[in-house]
Amino acid sequence: MSTLSRADFLQEMANKSLNLERARREPRLTSLNWTALDLNRNGVISGSEFTYLFTALDRFDVNGSSLSLDLGSNTAPTPVGRMVAALRELVTTLPVTNPSIHLLDRALAKAFPRGLTTSLGRGSIGTGVVAVQYTLGRLGYLQALCDGSFGELTEQALLNFQAARGLATTGSVDTVVLKALDAAVMALDLRAPAAKATDPLAYLSNFRGLGLPILTIRSTAEVFTWASPEIRHAFGQFVGFYWEVMKRNRVEGDCKNIALFFMDQFRKQLAEDRLIQLPHPVLRGAAEKKWIIATSDKTRGLFSRADQLLRTQGLRVTRPGYGAILKVQALDSEHSMLYGVNVHYPEISANQVAKSCTRLFDWNSSYDNRGDSSKPELPVNQLAAGNLIFIDHSGDGRFDHTVTVIKVDKDSAGRTRKLVLAVGSYDDVRDASSATSVEGVGLYIVNTYSEEVTVELNELGKITSSVVTYASEPSYLVDTRYSARTTLMEQQAGGKLIVARWG
């Protein structure tokens, strides 16, 4: 079976053009949306438009890779093989006027339509800088926001890229560097492993394939519940292992869905490893629903563009924190804010989850830190892996935020010195109240994400450090949000916290 890589296809089409009138008349190509592919509306596919064409062809391919097409053989071509054969018959060769400025990445091509007219370096600003920053971010060299200003961090990222590629370390962008950036980013497939799978949920549930250890239950009990010490211990171990899986696959969700996903995946593995069937602790016997799993290829109604987040009922709304994303999406029309795999269990609120759990610590006014951000508002020494922290922001008795405790490190005296916390959340046009529900605002304007917060404490239980050690959203596009303040305390008037476990 013959395979055509994206790089080879683009190289083959680099000096070619395709007349759309002829393409529309070709029976083998009727499945393609030529109007959408003709970006500049000139009736011809050429230049960077072939990048979009390859993506469109890949939707008819079944090899599971976005970087290649299986063409079949001359005697038995695949459907996409017949389409490629038709294209090769229809394209015509263009005279090459300036091959040095032909860029394939859509963001770079749009930012530099006529190539690089002047080099970019410290002090440069504008769209071209955004495109370079976006490229360096995707390549893993830039962790700062794509703000369109070429500063020290951008320069250092570029120097690191140049050194890694064997280029002269000038810290500035010329035509040679621009072409190297373009070639490097075109070789990337940034999708998380689960997002590449035909069935992302099945991939995330292949516990042996993911390398998770077999769950150990050292007991001869005939009946197990969520209250069983063995189950609680096994779940505490599970969240530590499975959180690493979720991070590798950029599993995103709001706070309750991150917690629910841990719980439900544990139930699956427990049934698989030990044939122990635990009930769904929230549904309490009601019929279970299917998880909604979204990726950038299949958004399932979740928005993938920041400009959708900024509009409601036709009105423009100011949304802080998305300036870099808006700049990038102006250059890259296919950039999606679904960076990995989004998980959503329908029709369950954070308050329902909190009410279904067993409380281990109830709110006590003595834990009110009265604005002292070094004092947790719960008994940190009593926390264990697998515990859930619920926050009632307004004090109205409804819990609207959920945190899962992943890891607890204690000193020899049993005092908690380090916490690793998993938290998910969402942005919508009304979340300033901290009391909105995903189901209440409509999925099309919701952006979910997940973060890991690592908190260190001294022997007195005071917080000495709070760092976001993982975020599902790229650091070159958005700043992190969470901290000890938003996971271990609630400094709003009337806010309350509880600690609970499943069941």
C-alpha positions in Angstrom: 0.0 0.0 0.0 1.4 3.4 -1.0 1.6 6.2 1.6 1.8 9.9 0.9 3.0 12.1 3.8 1.8 15.6 4.3 5.3 17.0 3.8 5.7 15.1 0.4 2.2 16.2 -0.7 3.0 19.9 0.1 6.4 19.7 -1.6 4.7 18.1 -4.7 2.2 20.9 -4.8 4.6 23.7 -3.9 4.7 25.2 -7.4 1.3 23.9 -8.6 -2.2 25.5 -8.9 -5.6 23.9 -9.2 -8.5 25.5 -11.1 -11.7 25.1 -9.1 -14.0 25.1 -12.1 -12.2 21.9 -13.3 -12.0 20.4 -9.8 -15.8 20.8 -9.3 -16.5 18.9 -12.6 -14.3 16.0 -11.5 -16.5 13.1 -10.2 -13.7 11.8 -7.9 -13.6 15.2 -6.1 -17.2 16.0 -5.5 -17.0 15.3 -1.7 -14.7 18.2 -1.1 -16.0 21.7 -0.1 -14.1 23.8 -2.6 -15.7 27.0 -1.5 -14.2 26.7 2.0 -10.8 25.7 0.6 -10.6 28.7 -1.7 -9.5 31.1 1.0 -8.8 34.1 -1.1 -11.8 33.5 -3.4 -9.8 33.7 -6.6 -11.1 30.4 -8.1 -7.7 28.7 -7.7 -6.1 26.5 -5.0 -2.4 27.4 -4.6 0.3 28.1 -2.1 -0.7 27.6 1.6 -4.2 26.6 0.5 -2.8 23.1 -0.3 -2.3 22.7 3.5 -6.0 23.0 4.0 -6.6 20.7 1.1 -4.5 18.0 2.7 -6.4 18.3 5.9 -9.7 18.0 3.9 -8.3 14.9 2.2 -7.3 13.4 5.5 -10.9 13.3 6.6 -11.5 10.6 3.9 -8.4 8.6 5.1 -8.6 5.8 7.7 -5.0 5.2 8.7 -5.4 7.3 12.0 -2.6 9.7 11.2 -3.0 13.3 10.3 0.4 13.3 8.8 -0.1 10.8 6.0 -2.6 9.3 3.5 -2.9 5.6 2.5 -3.4 5.7 -1.3 -3.7 2.0 -1.8 -2.2 0.5 -5.0 -2.5 1.4 -8.7 -5.0 -1.5 -9.2 -6.9 -1.0 -5.9 -6.7 2.6 -4.8 -8.3 3.7 -1.6 -11.0 6.5 -1.8 -8.5 9.1 -0.9 -6.0 7.5 -3.3 -8.5 8.1 -6.2 -8.9 11.7 -5.0 -5.1 12.3 -5.0 -4.9 10.7 -8.5 -7.5 13.2 -9.7 -5.7 16.1 -8.2 -2.4 15.1 -9.8 -4.2 15.0 -13.2 -5.7 18.4 -12.7 -3.0 20.6 -11.2 -0.8 22.8 -13.4 2.7 24.0 -12.8 3.3 27.6 -12.0 6.5 29.5 -12.7 8.5 29.8 -9.5 9.1 33.4 -8.8 10.5 33.4 -5.2 10.6 29.9 -3.6 12.3 31.3 -0.5 9.0 32.9 0.7 6.7 29.9 0.3 5.4 29.1 3.8 3.1 26.1 4.6 2.0 26.8 8.1 -1.2 28.7 8.0 -0.3 31.2 10.7 3.1 32.0 9.2 1.7 32.1 5.7 -0.9 34.6 6.7 1.5 36.8 8.7 4.1 36.8 5.9 2.1 36.7 2.6 5.1 38.2 0.7 7.8 36.6 2.8 10.0 38.5 5.2 10.6 42.0 4.1 12.8 42.8 7.1 14.3 40.8 9.9 12.5 40.6 13.3 14.3 40.9 16.6 14.2 42.6 20.0 11.8 45.5 19.9 9.8 44.3 16.9 6.0 44.3 17.3 3.0 43.2 15.3 1.3 40.3 13.6 4.6 38.8 12.3 5.9 38.5 15.9 2.7 36.8 17.0 3.1 34.2 14.3 6.8 33.6 15.3 5.8 33.4 19.0 3.0 31.0 18.2 5.4 28.8 16.2 8.0 28.8 19.0 5.2 28.0 21.5 4.0 25.0 19.5 7.6 23.8 19.2 8.0 23.9 22.9 10.5 26.8 23.1 8.3 29.6 24.3 6.2 29.6 27.5 5.3 33.3 27.5 2.1 34.7 25.9 1.9 35.4 22.2 1.5 39.1 22.7 3.1 40.4 19.5 6.0 42.1 21.3 9.5 40.6 20.6 11.1 40.8 24.1 13.7 38.9 26.1 11.7 35.7 26.4 11.0 35.5 22.7 14.6 36.2 21.9 15.8 33.4 24.3 13.2 31.0 22.8 14.5 31.8 19.3 18.1 31.4 20.4 17.3 27.9 21.8 15.5 27.0 18.6 18.4 28.2 16.5 20.9 26.2 18.6 18.9 23.1 18.4 18.6 23.3 14.6 22.2 24.1 14.0 21.5 27.7 12.8 23.5 30.8 13.6 22.3 31.9 17.1 21.4 35.5 16.2 18.2 35.8 18.2 16.5 37.4 15.2 14.3 36.0 12.4 15.5 36.2 8.8 14.3 34.2 5.8 16.4 31.2 6.7 15.1 31.1 10.2 11.5 31.6 9.1 11.7 28.7 6.7 13.3 26.5 9.4 10.4 27.5 11.8 7.9 26.6 9.1 9.4 23.2 8.3 9.7 22.4 12.0 6.1 23.2 12.9 4.7 21.5 9.8 6.2 18.2 11.1 4.2 18.4 14.3 1.1 16.6 15.4 0.1 18.3 18.6 -2.9 16.1 19.3 -2.8 14.2 22.6 -2.6 10.4 22.2 -6.3 9.9 23.2 -7.4 12.6 20.8 -5.7 10.6 18.0 -7.6 7.5 18.9 -10.8 6.4 17.1 -12.5 6.2 20.5 -10.8 8.5 23.0 -12.8 7.1 26.0 -11.9 3.5 25.1 -8.3 4.7 24.9 -8.4 6.3 28.3 -10.1 3.1 29.7 -7.4 0.7 28.4 -5.8 0.5 31.8 -3.2 -2.1 31.0 -2.2 -0.4 27.8 -1.8 2.9 29.7 0.6 1.1 32.1 -1.6 1.4 35.2 -0.8 -1.1 38.0 -3.4 -3.7 38.8 -5.6 -2.5 41.7 -4.8 -4.4 44.9 -7.5 -5.2 47.4 -6.2 -7.1 50.4 -9.4 -8.4 51.9 -11.6 -11.5 51.9 -14.8 -9.4 52.4 -17.6 -10.5 50.2 -19.2 -7.1 49.8 -17.3 -3.8 49.2 -18.7 -0.3 49.3 -17.2 3.2 48.9 -16.8 3.2 52.7 -14.6 0.1 52.7 -11.1 1.0 53.9 -9.6 -1.1 51.1 -11.6 0.7 48.5 -10.7 4.1 49.9 -7.0 3.2 49.9 -7.1 1.8 46.4 -8.9 4.9 45.1 -6.2 7.1 46.7 -3.5 5.2 44.9 -5.5 5.2 41.6 -5.9 9.0 41.4 -2.1 9.4 41.6 -1.5 7.0 38.7 -4.5 8.1 36.6 -3.9 11.8 37.0 -0.6 11.3 35.1 -2.6 9.6 32.3 -5.0 12.6 32.3 -2.2 15.0 32.1 -0.5 13.2 29.2 -3.7 13.3 27.3 -4.7 16.8 28.3 -8.0 15.7 29.7 -10.1 18.9 30.2 -13.3 19.4 32.1 -15.0 21.6 34.7 -14.3 20.9 38.3 -17.0 18.3 38.9 -16.3 16.5 35.7 -12.6 16.0 36.6 -13.7 14.5 39.9 -16.4 12.4 38.3 -14.0 11.1 35.7 -11.6 9.9 38.3 -14.4 8.1 40.1 -16.0 6.5 37.1 -12.6 5.3 35.6 -11.8 3.8 39.0 -15.1 1.9 39.0 -14.2 0.5 35.5 -10.7 -0.6 36.5 -12.0 -2.1 39.8 -14.5 -4.2 37.9 -11.9 -5.2 35.4 -9.2 -6.1 37.9 -11.2 -7.4 40.8 -14.7 -8.0 39.5 -15.9 -5.6 42.2 -19.0 -3.6 41.1 -19.3 -0.3 42.9 -22.5 1.8 42.4 -22.4 5.2 40.9 -22.4 7.3 44.2 -24.2 10.3 42.6 -26.9 8.6 40.6 -28.0 6.4 43.5 -29.5 3.7 41.3 -30.7 5.9 38.4 -29.8 4.9 34.9 -26.3 5.9 34.0 -25.7 8.2 31.0 -22.9 8.2 28.4 -19.9 10.5 28.8 -19.7 13.3 26.2 -16.2 13.2 24.8 -15.0 16.1 22.7 -11.8 16.8 20.8 -10.8 19.5 18.3 -11.9 17.1 15.5 -15.2 16.4 17.1 -16.3 19.4 19.3 -19.6 17.9 20.3 -21.1 21.3 20.6 -18.3 22.8 22.7 -16.9 25.9 21.2 -13.4 25.9 19.8 -12.9 29.6 19.2 -12.3 32.4 21.7 -14.5 34.9 19.7 -17.5 32.6 20.4 -16.7 32.9 24.1 -16.8 36.6 23.9 -20.3 36.9 22.5 -23.7 36.3 24.1 -27.0 37.2 22.7 -25.3 39.2 20.0 -23.5 41.5 22.3 -19.7 41.9 22.6 -18.4 41.1 26.0 -15.0 41.9 27.4 -13.2 38.7 28.5 -9.9 39.1 30.2 -7.1 36.6 29.6 -7.7 35.7 26.0 -5.8 38.4 24.1 -3.1 36.0 22.9 -5.7 33.4 21.8 -7.6 36.0 19.8 -4.3 37.1 18.1 -3.5 33.6 17.2 -6.9 32.7 15.9 -6.8 35.7 13.6 -3.9 34.0 12.0 -4.8 30.4 12.3 -8.5 29.9 11.5 -8.4 26.2 12.5 -6.8 26.8 15.9 -9.1 25.1 18.5 -9.3 25.7 22.2 -10.0 22.0 22.7 -6.4 21.1 23.4 -6.8 17.5 24.3 -9.9 15.5 25.3 -12.8 17.2 27.0 -15.0 15.0 29.3 -18.5 15.9 30.3 -21.1 13.9 32.2 -24.5 15.4 31.5 -27.0 16.8 34.0 -24.9 16.5 37.2 -24.0 19.7 39.1 -21.1 20.2 41.5 -23.8 20.6 44.2 -25.3 17.2 43.4 -21.8 15.7 43.7 -21.2 17.4 47.1 -24.6 16.3 48.5 -24.0 12.7 47.5 -20.6 12.4 49.2 -19.8 11.6 52.8 -18.5 14.6 54.7 -15.2 14.1 56.6 -14.9 17.7 57.7 -17.7 20.2 57.9 -17.3 23.9 57.9 -16.2 25.5 61.1 -16.0 29.2 61.5 -12.7 28.8 63.4 -11.1 28.0 60.0 -12.0 31.4 58.5 -8.6 32.9 57.7 -10.0 36.4 57.7 -7.9 37.3 54.6 -4.7 35.6 55.7 -3.8 33.8 52.4 -1.2 31.7 54.2 -3.8 29.9 56.3 -5.8 27.1 54.7 -9.5 27.1 55.6 -9.6 23.3 56.3 -7.6 20.8 58.3 -4.8 20.0 55.9 -3.3 17.3 58.3 -6.5 15.3 57.8 -6.4 15.2 54.0 -5.7 12.0 52.1 -5.3 11.2 48.4 -8.7 10.7 46.9 -10.5 13.2 49.2 -12.7 15.8 47.6 -12.8 19.5 48.6 -16.0 21.3 47.9 -16.4 25.1 48.1 -19.6 27.0 48.6 -18.5 30.4 47.3 -21.5 32.4 48.4 -22.5 30.6 51.6 -25.9 29.9 50.3 -25.6 26.2 50.9 -24.9 25.2 47.3 -21.4 23.9 46.4 -20.1 25.2 43.1 -16.5 24.2 43.1 -14.7 20.8 43.4 -11.1 19.9 44.0 -9.6 16.4 44.0 -6.7 15.6 46.3 -4.1 13.7 44.3 -1.2 13.4 46.7 -0.4 14.2 50.3 3.2 14.2 51.6 3.6 14.2 55.4 6.6 14.7 57.7 7.6 12.3 60.5 5.2 14.0 62.8 2.2 13.4 60.5 1.9 17.0 59.4 1.0 17.7 55.8 3.9 19.4 54.1 2.9 19.1 50.4 -0.3 18.7 48.5 -1.0 18.0 44.9 -4.5 19.0 43.8 -6.3 18.4 40.5 -8.9 21.1 39.5 -11.0 21.7 36.5 -13.0 24.7 35.6 -14.7 26.6 32.8 -15.0 30.1 31.5 -18.3 31.5 30.4 -19.8 34.9 30.0 -21.4 34.9 33.5 -18.8 33.2 35.7 -17.9 36.3 37.6 -20.6 35.3 40.1 -18.8 31.9 40.7 -22.2 30.3 40.8 -23.1 29.4 37.2 -23.6 25.9 35.9 -22.3 24.6 32.6 -25.8 23.2 31.8 -27.2 26.7 32.5 -25.2 28.7 30.1 -25.2 26.5 27.0 -22.1 24.4 25.9 -21.4 26.5 22.9 -20.0 29.4 25.0 -18.1 27.2 27.5 -14.3 26.7 27.6 -13.2 24.0 30.0 -9.6 23.3 31.2 -7.7 21.6 33.9 -4.8 22.5 36.1 -2.6 20.9 38.8 -1.8 23.0 41.9 1.1 22.0 44.1 1.0 23.6 47.6 3.8 23.4 50.2 3.3 24.1 53.9 5.6 24.6 56.9 5.4 22.7 60.2 2.8 25.2 61.4 0.5 24.4 58.6 1.1 27.8 56.9 1.3 27.9 53.1 4.8 28.7 51.9 4.4 28.0 48.2 1.6 27.6 45.7 2.5 26.8 42.1 0.5 25.6 39.0 2.6 22.6 38.0 0.5 21.6 35.0 -2.2 23.2 32.8 -4.1 21.7 29.9 -4.0 25.0 28.1 -0.7 26.0 26.5 1.3 28.6 28.5 2.0 30.6 25.3 -1.8 31.2 24.9 -3.2 31.8 28.4 -2.1 32.3 31.9 -2.8 29.8 34.7 -5.7 30.6 37.1 -5.6 28.4 40.2 -3.7 28.6 43.5 -3.9 27.6 47.1 -6.4 30.5 47.5 -8.9 28.9 45.1 -8.4 25.3 46.2 -7.9 25.4 50.0 -9.7 28.5 51.0 -12.5 30.9 50.0 -11.9 34.4 51.0 -15.2 35.8 49.8 -17.6 36.8 52.6 -19.8 33.9 53.6 -17.8 31.3 51.7 -17.5 27.8 53.1 -15.5 24.6 52.5 -16.0 20.9 53.3 -13.9 17.8 52.8 -15.6 14.6 51.7 -15.1 11.2 50.1 -17.2 9.3 47.6 -20.2 7.4 48.8 
